[in-house]
């Protein structure tokens, strides 16, 4: 009988919650991958993935100039919602 190995899922500690990242972007208006690295301690790929995931959710948009990201209207609403909920 062949034993099938299951891959272990890697669980990395969360550097920042979605609400923390959205509020950070709101407070700065524009951010880059390097801003997330500096503020939250992400590695480059982790920061990039966080931004791409937020963009896929429609909460941020990327500007052509220097890889900057900013909140969409939905992103502002979500950040405000998190503030009201005390998250």
The first five atom37 places (N, CA, C, CB, O) and aatype in JSON, in Angstrom:
{
  "aatype": [20, 20, 20, 20, 20, 20, 20, 20, 20, 20, 20, 20, 20, 20, 20, 20, 20, 20, 20, 20, 20, 20, 20, 20, 20, 20, 20, 20, 20, 20, 20, 20, 20, 20, 20, 20, 20, 20, 20, 20, 20, 20, 20, 20, 20, 20, 20, 20, 20, 20, 20, 20, 20, 20, 20, 20, 20, 20, 20, 20, 20, 20, 20, 20, 20, 20, 20, 20, 20, 20, 20, 20, 20, 20, 20, 20, 20, 20, 20, 20, 20, 20, 20, 20, 20, 20, 20],
  "atom_mask": [
    [1, 1, 1, 1, 1],
    [1, 1, 1, 1, 1],
    [1, 1, 1, 1, 1],
    [1, 1, 1, 1, 1],
    [1, 1, 1, 1, 1],
    [1, 1, 1, 1, 1],
    [1, 1, 1, 1, 1],
    [1, 1, 1, 1, 1],
    [1, 1, 1, 1, 1],
    [1, 1, 1, 1, 1],
    [1, 1, 1, 1, 1],
    [1, 1, 1, 1, 1],
    [1, 1, 1, 1, 1],
    [1, 1, 1, 1, 1],
    [1, 1, 1, 1, 1],
    [1, 1, 1, 1, 1],
    [1, 1, 1, 1, 1],
    [1, 1, 1, 1, 1],
    [1, 1, 1, 1, 1],
    [1, 1, 1, 1, 1],
    [1, 1, 1, 1, 1],
    [1, 1, 1, 1, 1],
    [1, 1, 1, 1, 1],
    [1, 1, 1, 1, 1],
    [1, 1, 1, 1, 1],
    [1, 1, 1, 1, 1],
    [1, 1, 1, 1, 1],
    [1, 1, 1, 1, 1],
    [1, 1, 1, 1, 1],
    [1, 1, 1, 1, 1],
    [1, 1, 1, 1, 1],
    [1, 1, 1, 1, 1],
    [1, 1, 1, 1, 1],
    [1, 1, 1, 1, 1],
    [1, 1, 1, 1, 1],
    [1, 1, 1, 1, 1],
    [1, 1, 1, 1, 1],
    [1, 1, 1, 1, 1],
    [1, 1, 1, 1, 1],
    [1, 1, 1, 1, 1],
    [1, 1, 1, 1, 1],
    [1, 1, 1, 1, 1],
    [1, 1, 1, 1, 1],
    [1, 1, 1, 1, 1],
    [1, 1, 1, 1, 1],
    [1, 1, 1, 1, 1],
    [1, 1, 1, 1, 1],
    [1, 1, 1, 1, 1],
    [1, 1, 1, 1, 1],
    [1, 1, 1, 1, 1],
    [1, 1, 1, 1, 1],
    [1, 1, 1, 1, 1],
    [1, 1, 1, 1, 1],
    [1, 1, 1, 1, 1],
    [1, 1, 1, 1, 1],
    [1, 1, 1, 1, 1],
    [1, 1, 1, 1, 1],
    [1, 1, 1, 1, 1],
    [1, 1, 1, 1, 1],
    [1, 1, 1, 1, 1],
    [1, 1, 1, 1, 1],
    [1, 1, 1, 1, 1],
    [1, 1, 1, 1, 1],
    [1, 1, 1, 1, 1],
    [1, 1, 1, 1, 1],
    [1, 1, 1, 1, 1],
    [1, 1, 1, 1, 1],
    [1, 1, 1, 1, 1],
    [1, 1, 1, 1, 1],
    [1, 1, 1, 1, 1],
    [1, 1, 1, 1, 1],
    [1, 1, 1, 1, 1],
    [1, 1, 1, 1, 1],
    [1, 1, 1, 1, 1],
    [1, 1, 1, 1, 1],
    [1, 1, 1, 1, 1],
    [1, 1, 1, 1, 1],
    [1, 1, 1, 1, 1],
    [1, 1, 1, 1, 1],
    [1, 1, 1, 1, 1],
    [1, 1, 1, 1, 1],
    [1, 1, 1, 1, 1],
    [1, 1, 1, 1, 1],
    [1, 1, 1, 1, 1],
    [1, 1, 1, 1, 1],
    [1, 1, 1, 1, 1],
    [1, 1, 1, 1, 1]
  ],
  "atom_positions": [
    [[0.85, -1.18, 0.0], [0.0, 0.0, 0.0], [0.89, 1.25, 0.0], [-0.96, 0.0, 1.23], [1.84, 1.35, 0.78]],
    [[0.58, 2.19, -0.88], [1.36, 3.4, -1.0], [0.8, 4.48, -0.07], [1.38, 3.9, -2.46], [-0.41, 4.74, -0.03]],
    [[1.68, 5.07, 0.64], [1.25, 6.14, 1.52], [1.35, 7.47, 0.79], [2.08, 6.17, 2.82], [2.41, 7.8, 0.25]],
    [[0.28, 8.22, 0.78], [0.24, 9.52, 0.11], [0.59, 10.61, 1.12], [-1.15, 9.79, -0.54], [-0.02, 10.72, 2.18]],
    [[1.56, 11.38, 0.76], [1.97, 12.48, 1.65], [1.07, 13.68, 1.38], [3.47, 12.86, 1.43], [0.81, 14.04, 0.23]],
    [[0.61, 14.26, 2.42], [-0.14, 15.51, 2.29], [0.81, 16.66, 2.54], [-1.35, 15.55, 3.26], [1.59, 16.66, 3.49]],
    [[0.71, 17.61, 1.68], [1.55, 18.8, 1.88], [1.03, 19.6, 3.05], [1.58, 19.67, 0.6], [-0.17, 19.82, 3.22]],
    [[1.95, 20.02, 3.84], [1.58, 20.88, 4.95], [1.37, 22.29, 4.42], [2.66, 20.86, 6.07], [2.18, 22.81, 3.66]],
    [[0.28, 22.89, 4.84], [0.07, 24.29, 4.48], [0.94, 25.14, 5.39], [-1.44, 24.69, 4.61], [1.01, 24.92, 6.6]],
    [[1.58, 26.07, 4.79], [2.41, 26.98, 5.57], [1.54, 28.09, 6.12], [3.59, 27.56, 4.72], [0.8, 28.75, 5.38]],
    [[1.64, 28.28, 7.38], [0.9, 29.36, 8.02], [1.9, 30.39, 8.52], [0.01, 28.83, 9.19], [2.69, 30.13, 9.43]],
    [[1.84, 31.53, 7.91], [2.74, 32.61, 8.29], [1.99, 33.57, 9.2], [3.3, 33.34, 7.04], [0.79, 33.77, 9.04]],
    [[2.69, 34.16, 10.14], [2.01, 35.14, 11.01], [1.5, 36.31, 10.18], [2.97, 35.64, 12.12], [2.15, 36.75, 9.23]],
    [[0.35, 36.8, 10.54], [-0.24, 37.94, 9.84], [0.53, 39.19, 10.23], [-1.76, 38.09, 10.17], [0.67, 39.51, 11.41]],
    [[1.03, 39.88, 9.22], [1.79, 41.1, 9.47], [0.84, 42.25, 9.82], [2.65, 41.48, 8.25], [1.14, 43.06, 10.7]],
    [[-0.29, 42.3, 9.13], [-1.26, 43.37, 9.36], [-2.62, 42.88, 8.88], [-0.84, 44.69, 8.63], [-2.71, 42.14, 7.9]],
    [[-3.66, 43.3, 9.56], [-5.0, 42.94, 9.13], [-5.4, 43.79, 7.93], [-6.03, 43.11, 10.29], [-4.78, 44.82, 7.64]],
    [[-6.45, 43.35, 7.25], [-6.96, 44.12, 6.13], [-7.35, 45.53, 6.58], [-8.17, 43.41, 5.49], [-7.08, 46.51, 5.88]],
    [[-7.98, 45.62, 7.74], [-8.41, 46.94, 8.22], [-7.2, 47.85, 8.49], [-9.25, 46.8, 9.5], [-7.26, 49.04, 8.21]],
    [[-6.12, 47.3, 9.03], [-4.93, 48.11, 9.29], [-4.32, 48.62, 7.99], [-3.89, 47.31, 10.07], [-3.9, 49.78, 7.9]],
    [[-4.27, 47.76, 6.98], [-3.69, 48.17, 5.71], [-4.57, 49.22, 5.03], [-3.49, 46.96, 4.78], [-4.06, 50.21, 4.51]],
    [[-5.89, 49.02, 5.04], [-6.79, 50.0, 4.42], [-6.69, 51.35, 5.11], [-8.23, 49.5, 4.46], [-6.66, 52.38, 4.44]],
    [[-6.65, 51.36, 6.43], [-6.53, 52.64, 7.15], [-5.18, 53.3, 6.88], [-6.72, 52.43, 8.66], [-5.1, 54.53, 6.78]],
    [[-4.13, 52.5, 6.78], [-2.8, 53.03, 6.46], [-2.83, 53.71, 5.08], [-1.74, 51.9, 6.49], [-2.31, 54.81, 4.92]],
    [[-3.43, 53.05, 4.1], [-3.53, 53.64, 2.76], [-4.37, 54.9, 2.79], [-4.12, 52.63, 1.75], [-4.03, 55.9, 2.17]],
    [[-5.48, 54.86, 3.52], [-6.35, 56.04, 3.62], [-5.6, 57.22, 4.22], [-7.6, 55.73, 4.47], [-5.71, 58.35, 3.73]],
    [[-4.85, 56.98, 5.27], [-4.13, 58.05, 5.95], [-3.02, 58.65, 5.09], [-3.54, 57.54, 7.25], [-2.71, 59.84, 5.21]],
    [[-2.42, 57.84, 4.24], [-1.32, 58.32, 3.39], [-1.77, 58.74, 2.0], [-0.27, 57.24, 3.27], [-1.01, 59.4, 1.28]],
    [[-2.97, 58.39, 1.61], [-3.56, 58.64, 0.29], [-2.98, 57.73, -0.8], [-3.35, 60.08, -0.09], [-3.74, 57.15, -1.57]],
    [[-1.67, 57.59, -0.88], [-1.02, 56.71, -1.85], [0.03, 55.89, -1.11], [-0.37, 57.53, -3.02], [0.69, 56.39, -0.2]],
    [[0.19, 54.63, -1.5], [1.26, 53.8, -0.94], [1.92, 53.0, -2.04], [0.71, 52.86, 0.16], [1.36, 52.83, -3.13]],
    [[3.11, 52.52, -1.74], [3.82, 51.6, -2.62], [4.07, 50.3, -1.85], [5.18, 52.23, -3.14], [3.82, 50.23, -0.64]],
    [[4.54, 49.31, -2.54], [4.92, 48.05, -1.89], [5.92, 48.34, -0.78], [5.51, 47.05, -2.92], [5.84, 47.76, 0.3]],
    [[6.85, 49.23, -1.04], [7.89, 49.54, -0.05], [7.33, 50.21, 1.2], [8.94, 50.44, -0.68], [7.88, 50.04, 2.29]],
    [[6.24, 50.96, 1.06], [5.61, 51.55, 2.24], [5.06, 50.47, 3.17], [4.47, 52.5, 1.81], [5.2, 50.57, 4.39]],
    [[4.46, 49.42, 2.6], [3.95, 48.31, 3.41], [5.09, 47.53, 4.05], [3.09, 47.38, 2.56], [4.98, 47.08, 5.19]],
    [[6.18, 47.38, 3.32], [7.35, 46.7, 3.87], [7.88, 47.47, 5.08], [8.46, 46.55, 2.8], [8.16, 46.88, 6.13]],
    [[8.0, 48.76, 4.93], [8.53, 49.6, 6.0], [7.6, 49.66, 7.2], [8.79, 51.01, 5.48], [8.05, 49.57, 8.34]],
    [[6.31, 49.81, 6.97], [5.35, 49.99, 8.06], [5.01, 48.69, 8.79], [4.08, 50.61, 7.52], [4.94, 48.66, 10.01]],
    [[4.8, 47.61, 8.02], [4.29, 46.38, 8.63], [5.29, 45.23, 8.67], [3.09, 45.94, 7.89], [5.02, 44.19, 9.27]],
    [[6.45, 45.4, 8.03], [7.45, 44.35, 8.07], [7.24, 43.22, 7.07], [7.51, 43.78, 9.42], [7.8, 42.13, 7.23]],
    [[6.44, 43.49, 6.04], [6.24, 42.49, 4.99], [7.54, 42.25, 4.23], [5.13, 42.94, 4.02], [8.42, 43.11, 4.2]],
    [[7.65, 41.09, 3.63], [8.67, 40.87, 2.61], [8.06, 41.39, 1.31], [9.11, 39.34, 2.5], [6.85, 41.6, 1.24]],
    [[8.88, 41.58, 0.28], [8.39, 42.2, -0.95], [7.19, 41.45, -1.53], [9.52, 42.26, -2.0], [6.16, 42.06, -1.83]],
    [[7.31, 40.14, -1.69], [6.23, 39.35, -2.29], [4.96, 39.39, -1.44], [6.68, 37.9, -2.48], [3.85, 39.4, -1.98]],
    [[5.12, 39.42, -0.13], [3.95, 39.48, 0.76], [3.21, 40.79, 0.63], [4.38, 39.28, 2.21], [1.98, 40.81, 0.59]],
    [[3.95, 41.89, 0.57], [3.33, 43.21, 0.41], [2.64, 43.31, -0.94], [4.38, 44.33, 0.56], [1.53, 43.83, -1.05]],
    [[3.3, 42.8, -1.96], [2.74, 42.84, -3.3], [1.45, 42.0, -3.36], [3.78, 42.32, -4.33], [0.47, 42.42, -3.97]],
    [[1.47, 40.85, -2.74], [0.28, 39.99, -2.73], [-0.87, 40.66, -1.99], [0.61, 38.64, -2.08], [-2.02, 40.59, -2.44]],
    [[-0.57, 41.3, -0.86], [-1.62, 42.0, -0.09], [-2.28, 43.07, -0.96], [-1.04, 42.64, 1.2], [-3.5, 43.19, -0.97]],
    [[-1.47, 43.84, -1.67], [-2.01, 44.9, -2.52], [-2.82, 44.32, -3.68], [-0.88, 45.78, -3.06], [-3.9, 44.83, -3.99]],
    [[-2.32, 43.29, -4.3], [-3.06, 42.67, -5.41], [-4.39, 42.08, -4.93], [-2.21, 41.57, -6.08], [-5.4, 42.16, -5.64]],
    [[-4.4, 41.48, -3.75], [-5.65, 40.94, -3.21], [-6.67, 42.04, -2.92], [-5.37, 40.14, -1.93], [-7.85, 41.88, -3.2]],
    [[-6.21, 43.15, -2.36], [-7.11, 44.27, -2.12], [-7.64, 44.84, -3.43], [-6.4, 45.38, -1.32], [-8.8, 45.24, -3.51]],
    [[-6.79, 44.87, -4.45], [-7.22, 45.36, -5.76], [-8.26, 44.41, -6.36], [-6.01, 45.5, -6.71], [-9.24, 44.85, -6.95]],
    [[-8.04, 43.12, -6.21], [-8.98, 42.13, -6.74], [-10.35, 42.27, -6.06], [-8.42, 40.71, -6.54], [-11.38, 41.98, -6.68]],
    [[-10.36, 42.7, -4.8], [-11.61, 42.92, -4.08], [-12.24, 44.26, -4.44], [-11.36, 42.85, -2.58], [-13.35, 44.57, -4.0]],
    [[-11.53, 45.07, -5.24], [-12.07, 46.37, -5.64], [-11.89, 47.46, -4.6], [-13.51, 46.23, -5.96], [-12.57, 48.49, -4.67]],
    [[-10.98, 47.25, -3.63], [-10.8, 48.21, -2.55], [-9.69, 49.22, -2.81], [-10.52, 47.48, -1.27], [-9.67, 50.3, -2.22]],
    [[-8.77, 48.87, -3.7], [-7.7, 49.8, -4.08], [-7.49, 49.73, -5.59], [-6.37, 49.48, -3.32], [-7.93, 48.79, -6.25]],
    [[-6.82, 50.73, -6.1], [-6.48, 50.76, -7.52], [-5.03, 51.21, -7.67], [-7.43, 51.7, -8.3], [-4.52, 51.96, -6.84]],
    [[-4.4, 50.74, -8.71], [-2.99, 51.08, -8.93], [-2.89, 52.24, -9.91], [-2.21, 49.85, -9.46], [-3.58, 52.28, -10.93]],
    [[-2.02, 53.16, -9.58], [-1.72, 54.29, -10.45], [-0.48, 53.95, -11.26], [-1.53, 55.61, -9.63], [0.4, 53.23, -10.8]],
    [[-0.42, 54.47, -12.45], [0.7, 54.18, -13.34], [2.02, 54.7, -12.76], [0.45, 54.8, -14.72], [3.06, 54.05, -12.88]],
    [[1.96, 55.86, -12.15], [3.18, 56.5, -11.67], [3.8, 55.74, -10.49], [2.87, 57.94, -11.26], [3.2, 55.63, -9.43]],
    [[4.99, 55.23, -10.69], [5.82, 54.65, -9.64], [5.13, 53.56, -8.81], [6.28, 55.73, -8.72], [5.45, 53.41, -7.63]],
    [[4.21, 52.82, -9.38], [3.58, 51.72, -8.66], [2.81, 52.13, -7.42], [4.61, 50.75, -8.28], [2.82, 51.41, -6.42]],
    [[2.16, 53.26, -7.47], [1.41, 53.73, -6.32], [0.0, 53.15, -6.32], [1.36, 55.26, -6.3], [-0.6, 52.93, -7.37]],
    [[-0.52, 52.92, -5.14], [-1.85, 52.39, -4.94], [-2.65, 53.36, -4.08], [-1.81, 50.98, -4.28], [-2.09, 54.01, -3.19]],
    [[-3.94, 53.46, -4.34], [-4.81, 54.3, -3.51], [-6.16, 53.6, -3.36], [-4.99, 55.72, -4.14], [-6.49, 52.68, -4.11]],
    [[-6.94, 54.06, -2.39], [-8.25, 53.47, -2.14], [-9.25, 53.86, -3.22], [-8.77, 53.9, -0.77], [-9.2, 54.96, -3.77]],
    [[-10.14, 52.95, -3.5], [-11.31, 53.26, -4.33], [-12.4, 53.77, -3.39], [-11.8, 51.99, -5.16], [-12.2, 53.81, -2.17]],
    [[-13.54, 54.15, -3.94], [-14.66, 54.57, -3.09], [-15.08, 53.44, -2.15], [-15.86, 55.03, -3.95], [-15.38, 53.67, -0.98]],
    [[-15.09, 52.21, -2.67], [-15.41, 51.05, -1.82], [-14.36, 50.87, -0.72], [-15.5, 49.76, -2.67], [-14.7, 50.49, 0.4]],
    [[-13.11, 51.15, -1.04], [-12.05, 51.06, -0.05], [-12.23, 52.06, 1.07], [-10.7, 51.26, -0.71], [-12.03, 51.74, 2.24]],
    [[-12.6, 53.3, 0.71], [-12.87, 54.31, 1.74], [-14.04, 53.89, 2.62], [-13.17, 55.68, 1.08], [-13.98, 54.03, 3.84]],
    [[-15.09, 53.37, 2.0], [-16.26, 52.92, 2.77], [-15.88, 51.78, 3.73], [-17.39, 52.45, 1.82], [-16.31, 51.76, 4.88]],
    [[-15.07, 50.85, 3.24], [-14.66, 49.72, 4.07], [-13.78, 50.19, 5.23], [-13.9, 48.68, 3.22], [-13.95, 49.71, 6.36]],
    [[-12.85, 51.11, 4.98], [-11.99, 51.64, 6.04], [-12.84, 52.36, 7.09], [-10.93, 52.61, 5.46], [-12.61, 52.21, 8.29]],
    [[-13.83, 53.14, 6.64], [-14.73, 53.84, 7.57], [-15.56, 52.84, 8.38], [-15.66, 54.79, 6.8], [-15.78, 53.03, 9.58]],
    [[-16.0, 51.79, 7.71], [-16.76, 50.73, 8.4], [-15.91, 50.11, 9.51], [-17.22, 49.64, 7.4], [-16.39, 49.93, 10.63]],
    [[-14.66, 49.79, 9.2], [-13.77, 49.21, 10.21], [-13.57, 50.17, 11.38], [-12.41, 48.86, 9.58], [-13.51, 49.73, 12.53]],
    [[-13.48, 51.46, 11.11], [-13.36, 52.44, 12.18], [-14.59, 52.41, 13.09], [-13.16, 53.85, 11.6], [-14.46, 52.43, 14.32]],
    [[-15.75, 52.37, 12.49], [-17.0, 52.35, 13.26], [-17.14, 51.09, 14.09], [-18.19, 52.48, 12.33], [-17.7, 51.11, 15.18]],
    [[-16.62, 49.98, 13.57], [-16.69, 48.7, 14.28], [-15.59, 48.55, 15.32], [-16.62, 47.55, 13.3], [-15.59, 47.6, 16.11]],
    [[-14.65, 49.48, 15.32], [-13.55, 49.44, 16.29], [-12.52, 48.37, 15.98], [-14.1, 49.21, 17.67], [-11.84, 47.87, 16.88]],
    [[-12.4, 48.03, 14.72], [-11.42, 47.01, 14.31], [-10.08, 47.61, 14.05], [-11.88, 46.27, 13.09], [-9.14, 46.9, 13.7]]
  ]
}
